[in-house]
Amino acid sequence: MVGAPAVADVPDIRAAMLIHHGALDTRLVGAYPDYAAAMVTSDITHEGHIYPDSVHGFFNDATPARYNQATAEEAWTRTIAWFNRYMREAA
């Protein structure tokens, strides 16, 4: 896939969405406000975080040039809380 999916597809989402973007990934960060607005309009449960000083792939510790430990730890904590809230409740 090149670029983000079409905003027009957002109403088809059927799951709670957690979004993590590195602020230096300007392509995705630039597209995010339209996605967030479409999720609000479509009443999709969502939460988005944009992490300063982080690039695309900031969570991948196998790529030291991109890895941001502080951001990765914060995103991981938020991800676990998200799964506990939306996945455990659904089970």
MMTF fields as JSON, N, C-alpha, C and O atoms, coordinates in Angstrom:
{
  "mmtfVersion": "1.0.0",
  "mmtfProducer": "UNKNOWN",
  "numBonds": 363,
  "numAtoms": 364,
  "numGroups": 91,
  "numChains": 1,
  "numModels": 1,
  "chainsPerModel": [1],
  "groupsPerChain": [91],
  "chainIdList": ["A"],
  "bondAtomList": [4, 2, 8, 6, 12, 10, 16, 14, 20, 18, 24, 22, 28, 26, 32, 30, 36, 34, 40, 38, 44, 42, 48, 46, 52, 50, 56, 54, 60, 58, 64, 62, 68, 66, 72, 70, 76, 74, 80, 78, 84, 82, 88, 86, 92, 90, 96, 94, 100, 98, 104, 102, 108, 106, 112, 110, 116, 114, 120, 118, 124, 122, 128, 126, 132, 130, 136, 134, 140, 138, 144, 142, 148, 146, 152, 150, 156, 154, 160, 158, 164, 162, 168, 166, 172, 170, 176, 174, 180, 178, 184, 182, 188, 186, 192, 190, 196, 194, 200, 198, 204, 202, 208, 206, 212, 210, 216, 214, 220, 218, 224, 222, 228, 226, 232, 230, 236, 234, 240, 238, 244, 242, 248, 246, 252, 250, 256, 254, 260, 258, 264, 262, 268, 266, 272, 270, 276, 274, 280, 278, 284, 282, 288, 286, 292, 290, 296, 294, 300, 298, 304, 302, 308, 306, 312, 310, 316, 314, 320, 318, 324, 322, 328, 326, 332, 330, 336, 334, 340, 338, 344, 342, 348, 346, 352, 350, 356, 354, 360, 358],
  "bondOrderList": [1, 1, 1, 1, 1, 1, 1, 1, 1, 1, 1, 1, 1, 1, 1, 1, 1, 1, 1, 1, 1, 1, 1, 1, 1, 1, 1, 1, 1, 1, 1, 1, 1, 1, 1, 1, 1, 1, 1, 1, 1, 1, 1, 1, 1, 1, 1, 1, 1, 1, 1, 1, 1, 1, 1, 1, 1, 1, 1, 1, 1, 1, 1, 1, 1, 1, 1, 1, 1, 1, 1, 1, 1, 1, 1, 1, 1, 1, 1, 1, 1, 1, 1, 1, 1, 1, 1, 1, 1, 1],
  "groupList": [{"groupName": "MET", "atomNameList": ["N", "CA", "C", "O"], "elementList": ["N", "C", "C", "O"], "formalChargeList": [0, 0, 0, 0], "bondAtomList": [1, 0, 2, 1, 3, 2], "bondOrderList": [1, 1, 2], "singleLetterCode": "M", "chemCompType": "L-PEPTIDE LINKING"}, {"groupName": "VAL", "atomNameList": ["N", "CA", "C", "O"], "elementList": ["N", "C", "C", "O"], "formalChargeList": [0, 0, 0, 0], "bondAtomList": [1, 0, 2, 1, 3, 2], "bondOrderList": [1, 1, 2], "singleLetterCode": "V", "chemCompType": "L-PEPTIDE LINKING"}, {"groupName": "GLY", "atomNameList": ["N", "CA", "C", "O"], "elementList": ["N", "C", "C", "O"], "formalChargeList": [0, 0, 0, 0], "bondAtomList": [1, 0, 2, 1, 3, 2], "bondOrderList": [1, 1, 2], "singleLetterCode": "G", "chemCompType": "PEPTIDE LINKING"}, {"groupName": "ALA", "atomNameList": ["N", "CA", "C", "O"], "elementList": ["N", "C", "C", "O"], "formalChargeList": [0, 0, 0, 0], "bondAtomList": [1, 0, 2, 1, 3, 2], "bondOrderList": [1, 1, 2], "singleLetterCode": "A", "chemCompType": "L-PEPTIDE LINKING"}, {"groupName": "PRO", "atomNameList": ["N", "CA", "C", "O"], "elementList": ["N", "C", "C", "O"], "formalChargeList": [0, 0, 0, 0], "bondAtomList": [1, 0, 2, 1, 3, 2], "bondOrderList": [1, 1, 2], "singleLetterCode": "P", "chemCompType": "L-PEPTIDE LINKING"}, {"groupName": "ASP", "atomNameList": ["N", "CA", "C", "O"], "elementList": ["N", "C", "C", "O"], "formalChargeList": [0, 0, 0, 0], "bondAtomList": [1, 0, 2, 1, 3, 2], "bondOrderList": [1, 1, 2], "singleLetterCode": "D", "chemCompType": "L-PEPTIDE LINKING"}, {"groupName": "ILE", "atomNameList": ["N", "CA", "C", "O"], "elementList": ["N", "C", "C", "O"], "formalChargeList": [0, 0, 0, 0], "bondAtomList": [1, 0, 2, 1, 3, 2], "bondOrderList": [1, 1, 2], "singleLetterCode": "I", "chemCompType": "L-PEPTIDE LINKING"}, {"groupName": "ARG", "atomNameList": ["N", "CA", "C", "O"], "elementList": ["N", "C", "C", "O"], "formalChargeList": [0, 0, 0, 0], "bondAtomList": [1, 0, 2, 1, 3, 2], "bondOrderList": [1, 1, 2], "singleLetterCode": "R", "chemCompType": "L-PEPTIDE LINKING"}, {"groupName": "LEU", "atomNameList": ["N", "CA", "C", "O"], "elementList": ["N", "C", "C", "O"], "formalChargeList": [0, 0, 0, 0], "bondAtomList": [1, 0, 2, 1, 3, 2], "bondOrderList": [1, 1, 2], "singleLetterCode": "L", "chemCompType": "L-PEPTIDE LINKING"}, {"groupName": "HIS", "atomNameList": ["N", "CA", "C", "O"], "elementList": ["N", "C", "C", "O"], "formalChargeList": [0, 0, 0, 0], "bondAtomList": [1, 0, 2, 1, 3, 2], "bondOrderList": [1, 1, 2], "singleLetterCode": "H", "chemCompType": "L-PEPTIDE LINKING"}, {"groupName": "THR", "atomNameList": ["N", "CA", "C", "O"], "elementList": ["N", "C", "C", "O"], "formalChargeList": [0, 0, 0, 0], "bondAtomList": [1, 0, 2, 1, 3, 2], "bondOrderList": [1, 1, 2], "singleLetterCode": "T", "chemCompType": "L-PEPTIDE LINKING"}, {"groupName": "TYR", "atomNameList": ["N", "CA", "C", "O"], "elementList": ["N", "C", "C", "O"], "formalChargeList": [0, 0, 0, 0], "bondAtomList": [1, 0, 2, 1, 3, 2], "bondOrderList": [1, 1, 2], "singleLetterCode": "Y", "chemCompType": "L-PEPTIDE LINKING"}, {"groupName": "SER", "atomNameList": ["N", "CA", "C", "O"], "elementList": ["N", "C", "C", "O"], "formalChargeList": [0, 0, 0, 0], "bondAtomList": [1, 0, 2, 1, 3, 2], "bondOrderList": [1, 1, 2], "singleLetterCode": "S", "chemCompType": "L-PEPTIDE LINKING"}, {"groupName": "GLU", "atomNameList": ["N", "CA", "C", "O"], "elementList": ["N", "C", "C", "O"], "formalChargeList": [0, 0, 0, 0], "bondAtomList": [1, 0, 2, 1, 3, 2], "bondOrderList": [1, 1, 2], "singleLetterCode": "E", "chemCompType": "L-PEPTIDE LINKING"}, {"groupName": "PHE", "atomNameList": ["N", "CA", "C", "O"], "elementList": ["N", "C", "C", "O"], "formalChargeList": [0, 0, 0, 0], "bondAtomList": [1, 0, 2, 1, 3, 2], "bondOrderList": [1, 1, 2], "singleLetterCode": "F", "chemCompType": "L-PEPTIDE LINKING"}, {"groupName": "ASN", "atomNameList": ["N", "CA", "C", "O"], "elementList": ["N", "C", "C", "O"], "formalChargeList": [0, 0, 0, 0], "bondAtomList": [1, 0, 2, 1, 3, 2], "bondOrderList": [1, 1, 2], "singleLetterCode": "N", "chemCompType": "L-PEPTIDE LINKING"}, {"groupName": "GLN", "atomNameList": ["N", "CA", "C", "O"], "elementList": ["N", "C", "C", "O"], "formalChargeList": [0, 0, 0, 0], "bondAtomList": [1, 0, 2, 1, 3, 2], "bondOrderList": [1, 1, 2], "singleLetterCode": "Q", "chemCompType": "L-PEPTIDE LINKING"}, {"groupName": "TRP", "atomNameList": ["N", "CA", "C", "O"], "elementList": ["N", "C", "C", "O"], "formalChargeList": [0, 0, 0, 0], "bondAtomList": [1, 0, 2, 1, 3, 2], "bondOrderList": [1, 1, 2], "singleLetterCode": "W", "chemCompType": "L-PEPTIDE LINKING"}],
  "groupTypeList": [0, 1, 2, 3, 4, 3, 1, 3, 5, 1, 4, 5, 6, 7, 3, 3, 0, 8, 6, 9, 9, 2, 3, 8, 5, 10, 7, 8, 1, 2, 3, 11, 4, 5, 11, 3, 3, 3, 0, 1, 10, 12, 5, 6, 10, 9, 13, 2, 9, 6, 11, 4, 5, 12, 1, 9, 2, 14, 14, 15, 5, 3, 10, 4, 3, 7, 11, 15, 16, 3, 10, 3, 13, 13, 3, 17, 10, 7, 10, 6, 3, 17, 14, 15, 7, 11, 0, 7, 13, 3, 3],
  "groupIdList": [1, 2, 3, 4, 5, 6, 7, 8, 9, 10, 11, 12, 13, 14, 15, 16, 17, 18, 19, 20, 21, 22, 23, 24, 25, 26, 27, 28, 29, 30, 31, 32, 33, 34, 35, 36, 37, 38, 39, 40, 41, 42, 43, 44, 45, 46, 47, 48, 49, 50, 51, 52, 53, 54, 55, 56, 57, 58, 59, 60, 61, 62, 63, 64, 65, 66, 67, 68, 69, 70, 71, 72, 73, 74, 75, 76, 77, 78, 79, 80, 81, 82, 83, 84, 85, 86, 87, 88, 89, 90, 91],
  "secStructList": [7, 7, 1, 7, 7, 7, 4, 4, 4, 4, 4, 4, 7, 7, 1, 7, 3, 3, 3, 3, 3, 3, 6, 6, 7, 2, 2, 2, 2, 2, 2, 2, 2, 2, 2, 2, 2, 2, 2, 2, 2, 6, 6, 7, 7, 3, 3, 3, 3, 3, 3, 6, 6, 7, 7, 6, 6, 6, 6, 7, 6, 6, 7, 6, 6, 6, 7, 7, 2, 2, 2, 2, 2, 2, 2, 2, 2, 2, 2, 2, 2, 2, 2, 2, 2, 2, 6, 6, 6, 6, 7],
  "xCoordList": [0.855, 0.0, 0.902, 1.879, 0.564, 1.276, 0.38, -0.738, 0.866, 0.07, -0.972, -1.066, -1.735, -2.789, -4.024, -4.228, -4.847, -6.105, -6.987, -6.787, -7.939, -8.829, -9.708, -10.253, -9.844, -10.716, -12.15, -12.894, -12.531, -13.879, -14.15, -15.308, -13.095, -13.262, -13.456, -13.81, -13.234, -13.335, -14.693, -14.715, -15.819, -17.103, -17.256, -18.137, -16.408, -16.465, -15.732, -15.806, -15.03, -14.293, -15.286, -16.281, -15.003, -15.892, -15.19, -15.656, -14.095, -13.324, -12.876, -12.767, -12.62, -12.007, -10.597, -9.886, -10.191, -8.916, -7.962, -8.323, -6.748, -5.671, -4.604, -4.11, -4.251, -3.312, -2.09, -2.209, -0.904, 0.367, 1.134, 1.398, 1.489, 2.301, 3.505, 3.41, 4.638, 5.794, 5.613, 5.299, 5.805, 5.576, 6.435, 6.054, 7.581, 8.467, 8.029, 8.604, 7.023, 6.426, 5.322, 4.134, 5.737, 4.812, 3.696, 2.614, 3.932, 2.898, 1.693, 0.562, 1.912, 0.807, 0.253, -0.958, 1.127, 0.674, -0.174, -1.155, 0.2, -0.574, -1.957, -2.903, -2.079, -3.367, -4.25, -5.468, -3.652, -4.394, -5.578, -6.625, -5.487, -6.646, -7.923, -9.011, -7.799, -8.977, -9.528, -10.743, -8.633, -9.078, -9.779, -10.834, -9.19, -9.793, -11.181, -12.118, -11.32, -12.628, -13.621, -14.781, -13.175, -14.067, -14.469, -15.6, -13.56, -13.908, -14.922, -15.819, -14.791, -15.776, -17.132, -18.14, -17.156, -18.399, -19.047, -20.272, -18.227, -18.726, -18.939, -19.283, -18.733, -18.912, -18.074, -18.547, -16.825, -15.881, -15.051, -14.446, -15.025, -14.187, -12.736, -12.271, -12.033, -10.644, -9.856, -10.403, -8.562, -7.619, -6.363, -5.867, -5.854, -4.664, -3.581, -3.854, -2.346, -1.184, -0.134, 0.178, 0.394, 1.494, 2.68, 2.622, 3.757, 4.92, 6.015, 6.516, 6.389, 7.445, 8.782, 9.022, 9.626, 10.976, 10.97, 11.903, 9.927, 9.822, 9.473, 8.73, 10.025, 9.799, 8.882, 8.501, 8.533, 7.793, 8.662, 9.852, 8.09, 8.854, 9.578, 10.49, 9.19, 9.871, 9.86, 10.658, 8.975, 8.813, 9.732, 9.877, 10.344, 11.131, 12.561, 13.381, 12.853, 14.191, 15.239, 16.425, 14.828, 15.772, 16.325, 17.22, 15.797, 16.297, 16.725, 15.963, 17.938, 18.394, 18.276, 18.082, 18.386, 18.293, 16.888, 16.718, 15.884, 14.502, 13.966, 13.07, 14.502, 13.975, 14.079, 15.121, 12.983, 12.945, 12.421, 11.217, 13.301, 12.931, 11.848, 10.884, 11.979, 10.99, 9.612, 8.607, 9.572, 8.309, 7.742, 6.542, 8.594, 8.143, 7.541, 6.504, 8.165, 7.637, 6.287, 5.382, 6.149, 4.879, 3.787, 2.663, 4.131, 3.161, 2.774, 1.609, 3.733, 3.45, 2.503, 1.554, 2.754, 1.882, 0.462, -0.506, 0.345, -0.983, -1.641, -2.854, -0.848, -1.396, -1.931, -3.026, -1.182, -1.642, -2.926, -3.866, -2.976, -4.193, -5.368, -6.483, -5.123, -6.164, -6.705, -7.917, -5.786, -6.22, -6.977, -7.991, -6.492, -7.211, -8.615, -9.556, -8.755, -10.06, -11.0, -12.153, -10.512, -11.411, -11.408, -12.398, -10.336, -10.303, -10.783, -11.519, -10.386, -10.829, -12.314, -13.012, -12.802, -14.226, -15.046, -16.16, -14.508, -15.243, -15.249, -16.132, -14.268, -14.136, -15.172, -15.198],
  "yCoordList": [-1.173, 0.0, 1.238, 1.309, 2.182, 3.446, 4.495, 4.729, 5.118, 6.136, 5.512, 4.293, 6.376, 5.953, 5.512, 5.946, 4.65, 4.275, 5.505, 6.536, 5.384, 6.506, 6.857, 5.97, 8.141, 8.611, 8.131, 7.901, 7.982, 7.513, 6.112, 5.726, 5.346, 3.992, 3.964, 2.922, 5.069, 5.117, 4.636, 3.907, 4.996, 4.528, 3.003, 2.484, 2.286, 0.821, 0.183, -1.033, 0.972, 0.443, -0.078, 0.578, -1.268, -1.899, -2.231, -3.078, -1.578, -1.864, -0.559, 0.47, -0.618, 0.523, 0.689, -0.298, 1.922, 2.182, 2.94, 3.961, 2.424, 3.103, 3.426, 2.538, 4.702, 5.144, 5.747, 6.613, 5.275, 5.83, 6.3, 5.511, 7.572, 8.108, 8.834, 9.526, 8.666, 9.495, 10.83, 10.867, 11.913, 13.246, 13.527, 14.337, 12.873, 13.102, 12.34, 12.522, 11.498, 10.812, 11.723, 11.478, 12.756, 13.83, 13.375, 13.962, 12.359, 11.87, 11.361, 11.75, 10.511, 9.972, 10.995, 11.075, 11.766, 12.785, 13.835, 14.327, 14.171, 15.133, 14.624, 15.406, 13.326, 12.729, 12.483, 12.361, 12.412, 12.002, 12.911, 12.375, 14.228, 15.042, 14.7, 14.688, 14.428, 14.043, 12.694, 12.499, 11.767, 10.46, 10.617, 10.026, 11.414, 11.62, 12.229, 11.804, 13.213, 13.838, 12.827, 12.806, 11.989, 10.982, 9.947, 9.461, 9.604, 8.657, 9.259, 8.559, 10.542, 11.225, 11.208, 10.834, 11.609, 11.645, 10.274, 10.159, 9.227, 7.861, 7.181, 6.001, 7.931, 7.409, 6.158, 5.185, 6.213, 5.115, 5.435, 6.503, 4.52, 4.688, 4.722, 3.818, 5.766, 5.885, 6.762, 7.546, 6.586, 7.4, 7.505, 6.502, 8.705, 8.895, 9.627, 10.526, 9.224, 9.839, 10.131, 9.286, 11.325, 11.712, 12.031, 12.928, 11.28, 11.36, 12.241, 11.96, 13.312, 14.196, 13.455, 12.481, 13.93, 13.37, 11.883, 11.16, 11.433, 10.018, 9.896, 10.709, 8.863, 8.607, 7.397, 6.766, 7.082, 5.861, 4.676, 4.629, 3.753, 2.606, 2.85, 2.1, 3.883, 4.233, 3.108, 3.12, 2.145, 1.064, -0.126, -1.011, -0.155, -1.307, -1.213, -0.477, -1.968, -1.908, -2.641, -2.596, -3.301, -3.95, -2.959, -3.298, -1.744, -0.698, 0.49, 1.441, 0.431, 1.447, 2.888, 3.791, 3.125, 4.498, 5.069, 6.286, 4.198, 4.666, 4.51, 5.247, 3.571, 3.225, 4.403, 5.049, 4.662, 5.696, 5.018, 4.799, 4.688, 3.898, 4.564, 3.902, 5.835, 6.511, 6.496, 6.212, 6.8, 6.8, 5.388, 5.186, 4.42, 3.033, 2.562, 1.898, 2.891, 2.48, 3.133, 2.483, 4.405, 5.089, 4.484, 4.258, 4.23, 3.628, 2.225, 1.839, 1.466, 0.105, 0.139, -0.643, 1.032, 1.169, 1.513, 0.94, 2.435, 2.814, 1.665, 1.474, 0.903, -0.218, -1.3, -1.819, -1.639, -2.659, -2.196, -2.978, -0.941, -0.41, -0.469, -0.81, -0.139, -0.168, -1.588, -1.804, -2.553, -3.939, -4.427, -5.113, -4.08, -4.48, -3.89, -4.545, -2.681, -2.041, -2.573, -2.898, -2.661, -2.993, -4.455, -4.94, -5.164, -6.583, -7.479, -8.436, -7.189, -8.02, -7.836, -8.79, -6.593, -6.351, -7.091, -7.529, -7.235, -7.89, -9.413, -10.092, -9.933, -11.397, -11.962, -13.17],
  "zCoordList": [0.0, 0.0, 0.0, 0.745, -0.827, -0.861, -0.227, -0.688, 0.818, 1.498, 2.406, 2.549, 3.0, 3.923, 3.139, 2.006, 3.739, 3.087, 2.89, 3.532, 2.019, 1.713, 2.907, 3.563, 3.185, 4.267, 4.027, 4.98, 2.777, 2.441, 2.991, 3.149, 3.283, 3.819, 5.333, 5.886, 5.999, 7.464, 7.979, 8.97, 7.374, 7.909, 7.938, 8.623, 7.203, 7.186, 8.355, 8.535, 9.151, 10.305, 11.329, 11.637, 11.855, 12.83, 14.143, 14.905, 14.397, 15.613, 16.251, 15.585, 17.542, 18.225, 17.668, 17.476, 17.409, 16.759, 17.681, 18.265, 17.799, 18.513, 17.485, 16.791, 17.392, 16.37, 17.047, 17.913, 16.638, 17.096, 15.863, 14.955, 15.829, 14.725, 15.294, 16.308, 14.628, 14.92, 14.218, 13.029, 14.931, 14.366, 13.139, 12.294, 13.03, 11.899, 10.648, 9.574, 10.787, 9.635, 9.102, 9.31, 8.424, 8.053, 7.123, 7.133, 6.331, 5.415, 6.202, 5.911, 7.179, 7.975, 8.958, 9.159, 9.563, 10.511, 9.798, 10.354, 8.587, 7.827, 7.456, 7.361, 7.249, 6.892, 8.117, 7.986, 9.292, 10.483, 10.849, 11.213, 10.778, 11.172, 10.396, 10.972, 9.111, 8.327, 8.78, 8.828, 9.112, 9.615, 10.958, 11.186, 11.844, 13.166, 13.019, 13.695, 12.15, 11.933, 11.375, 11.785, 10.442, 9.866, 10.917, 10.899, 11.83, 12.892, 13.855, 14.327, 14.149, 14.994, 14.296, 14.897, 13.042, 12.275, 12.201, 12.24, 12.093, 11.965, 13.312, 13.372, 14.391, 15.756, 16.024, 16.611, 15.581, 15.79, 17.023, 17.112, 17.958, 19.136, 18.679, 17.985, 19.07, 18.64, 19.609, 20.384, 19.52, 20.288, 19.441, 18.929, 19.296, 18.488, 19.252, 20.048, 18.995, 19.643, 18.58, 17.742, 18.632, 17.75, 18.644, 19.485, 18.448, 19.332, 18.734, 17.645, 19.45, 18.941, 18.846, 19.559, 17.967, 17.807, 17.47, 17.819, 16.795, 16.433, 14.961, 14.409, 14.336, 12.916, 12.759, 13.744, 11.52, 11.229, 11.676, 11.364, 12.38, 12.856, 14.166, 14.517, 14.891, 16.152, 17.175, 18.112, 17.009, 17.98, 17.69, 18.533, 16.526, 16.089, 16.597, 16.048, 17.656, 18.242, 17.402, 17.729, 16.346, 15.433, 14.409, 13.634, 14.407, 13.512, 14.376, 14.552, 14.908, 15.865, 15.376, 16.191, 14.085, 13.582, 13.753, 13.833, 13.81, 13.951, 15.369, 15.78, 16.104, 17.418, 18.392, 18.503, 19.087, 20.12, 21.377, 21.507, 22.291, 23.454, 24.294, 24.68, 24.583, 25.429, 24.764, 25.415, 23.481, 22.747, 22.667, 22.856, 22.39, 22.285, 23.606, 23.607, 24.709, 26.01, 26.295, 26.819, 25.956, 26.16, 25.267, 25.715, 24.015, 23.093, 23.548, 23.443, 24.048, 24.515, 25.717, 25.781, 26.661, 27.83, 27.389, 27.889, 26.465, 25.956, 25.204, 25.296, 24.463, 23.698, 24.629, 24.41, 25.65, 26.601, 27.285, 27.426, 27.708, 28.341, 27.364, 27.756, 26.099, 25.07, 24.886, 24.867, 24.749, 24.591, 25.816, 25.69, 26.987, 28.196, 28.229, 28.679, 27.765, 27.788, 26.708, 26.991, 25.486, 24.374, 23.979, 23.432, 24.236, 23.851, 24.994, 24.755, 26.21, 27.334, 27.595, 27.939, 27.428, 27.62, 26.58, 26.866, 25.378, 24.307, 24.458, 23.935, 25.168, 25.323, 26.282, 26.52]
}
